[in-house]
Amino acid sequence: MKIKKIKTHELEKCYSISPLTYHGAEYMLVAAEKVNKCLLFDLDGNLKETVWEGPGGTMTMVQLPGRDGEFLATHKFYSPNDSKEAKIILASPKGKDDWEIKTLVDLPFVHRFDILTSGGVNYLIACALKSGHEYKDDWSNPGKIWVCELPEDLSTIHEDNQLQLTPLKDGLLKNHGYCRVEEKDGVWAAVAADNGIFKVVPPANKGGEWTVETLTEDAASDMTFADFDGDGELEMLVMAPFHGNEIKIYKKVNGTYECIHKFDKDYEFAHAIWGAELFGKGVAILGHRKGERDLMVCTYNGDGYVMETLDHDVGPANVRCYKKGDKYGLVSTNREIDEIAFYEIEGL
């Protein structure tokens, strides 16, 4: 793959990325892991607004469906050892560099969340890395998956009248990975933990039940999906174990995901991950935060799976591909060098 770095910005401990539709145009939000800013960029990488100066601790951001510029985000998740005060907030634009922030729900150790729309209803799914914490590196209280129906009107939801979440699944040790999967028959969520990878499906109709299915019992940190080999079925690329150094490919064999390829190289602190279809081909953009700290792309060349370095010694925390007119763009939060980097993808 050929890419060109077109714009960079400095943001200490830059971390999360999310697209945002605002005033009829497409933008990218980037926020920091530690106490720092959330910034709004156009797709060419130009800074347009500062959404907040703090408190940061932003692991996830998701636009509220059907709302102009409004989005949900995590605040105060600073690390696995400093997230007791983590929460999900709503950010609403009031003017340039003027955004209203209000709490929707306090949820200690909330790491990933999403809004899944099914049967015309918006559902919140929130994944807590752990459920309690008494000392550094305490994993004695496994995480949970929390869910609720998201009200159409959030004006009455605030610090003193918070969303009421229901635990869907518990006992998830190091509940770290999340990926939204959109298929012809609907949307679902993949959730990764030391216990394995789980397929979480929202109710088909209002008032219905959520379902949870185990895809694999292998420990996983993150995963994404792409049709790498072009056979019409999604393969699953997995980073393992928690913040680990292995990258593997799983494929459905007789309806069950089996590991069909493991890269020989160690990718220390593998973390950034995004599956996409680019130029008609399934790919995954990846990054790891220690060792060589590379930004990479995984593709299938007909004979096997190939890993290629796109940028070296940058330490990506998260990545995101997007369409930009007739071109493709890529934004990477190169956390280990405090760099927000925008790239153009020139071809495979």
Secondary structure, 3 states (H helix, E strand, C coil): CEEEEEEEEECCCEEEEEEEEECCEEEEEEEECCCCCEEEEECCCCEEEEEECCCCCCCCEEECCCCCCCEEEEECCCECCECCCCEEEEEEEEECCEEEEEEEEECCCEEEEEEEEECCEEEEEEEECECCCCCCCCCCCEEEEEEEECCCCCCCCECCECCCCEEEEEEECCCCEEEEEEECCEEEEEEEECCEEEEEECCCCCCCCCEEEEEECCCCCEEEEECCCCCCCCEEEEEECCCCCEEEEEEEECCEEEEEEECCCCCCCEEEEEEEEECCEEEEEEEECCCCCCEEEEEECCCCEEEEEEECCCCCCEEEEEEECCEEEEEEEEHHHCEEEEEEEEEC
